Amino acid sequence: MKARLTLKTRFTLVFAGAVAAVALAITAVAFFAIRTDLQNQVRQEVAARAEVVLHDARQYHGDVPDNWVPPQHSSGFDVFTYSQVVTSAGAVWAPPGDTGLLPANPGAIAVAAGRSPAYYANLGIKGTSVVVLTTPLVPGLAIQVAAPLTSTDLEVTSIGTTLAALSAIGVGAATVLGWAVAKTGLAPVARLARVAEEVSLDGDPGRRVDVEGRDELGRLASTFNAMLSALQRSSDAQRRLVSDASHELRTPLASLRINVDMLAENPEMPAEDRKDVLDRVTHQVAELSRLVASVTDLARGEPPATEMSPVQFGAVAAEALEAARRDWPKTRFTADLNGGVIEGSAERLRVAIKNLLDNAAKFGPPEGLVEVRLTGGDLTVRDHGPGIAAEDLPFVFDRFYRALSSRSAPGSGLGLAVVHDIVAGHGGTVAAGPAPDGGTIMRLTLPCQPALS
């Protein structure tokens, strides 16, 4: 009897430990995701305020007067944002009464001098946790915009407390349930404990428990399987988000870095040329924002209904083509665009077309030709590269799939998978095939209406 009781106790501890590990993993994922999302919202609001300040400063055409303070500022950190100007000499132009509240640091001075790009920083100022965005204003000047994280920190603490309580309740309930199940038979419980231990050890939620019968053990096994499925979906969604974001943001980030380096390495650049580079940087930042929103929505699954609206397919294709020409200046793109009207998301369609163009330019010959044709809802992109082997064609739109011949090329095998997801979400199809005289043709087909007059 003593051995049986000890065995039941041991099983209960193992089962409760496995459930706790899973619950803590889900809780940690949820907590860090929510905290990151809340902090990103504050950063977005700070960036929006900085854009307003930059817009106000444009009235001076690059010659901002001394001690200029951004209008509509708020004093200190009692309300939403605080802004000030930092010079390359280390001087601070602050609102009256706030001098010394946010002293200039080497990083801010480097941004003002054009030696460093814009950056965010979390600081503690007079007992208040704030996020500060430092970004170039005009040559020799940088703008700093700060916002308090007080409400965000309180909300994160509240969410963490709630999640911890729910996790504790879940672990406690699992312990009681494990003890009750042990009474009905240790053999089924042992199988369940074995699976729980394996999941806890290797972190693979793909395993499942065999469900036998409809009694308590059967329901427990079904519930455990459902929990593993939820964890697996969460893990897969996060993995796709990270992978898609890495793939989608790589090219525009590289282009943005080139422009920023150009500004940093050429402080004597003529004003007209500098303005042209800054305009490109502004455009690339906006493109990055669109890409982040699109990739995040892809990780969530179906697009929100509010995003679906009539879209001029030809205009979207033209924007994607313009972006591709900027990113692949040595590739020759020819286009014949006569698109119809698509019911869908312009942002997602732009990402899909841009991925097809990037794929064609990457795998085509250096300084090669990429031909783009659009008729109604039928878009074709042809390159003149080595083509895709017949055995690889059925898999080119699978996530992470890379043909043996292309594994030395940059990329993670996600670009065409993202295209497939976007097109499928719009009720269309995408396929790859060999082109006459060599190369590959990608054909994207969407249901459309005649073009609006």
Helices and strands as residue ranges (DSSP letters): H 2-57, G 58-60, E 82-87, E 92-93, H 106-112, E 119-125, E 128-138, E 141-148, H 150-184, H 186-202, H 216-265, H 271-300, G 305-307, E 309-312, H 313-327, E 332-339, E 341-344, H 346-363, E 369-376, E 378-382, G 393-395, G 404-406, H 415-425, E 429-434, E 440-445, E 448-449
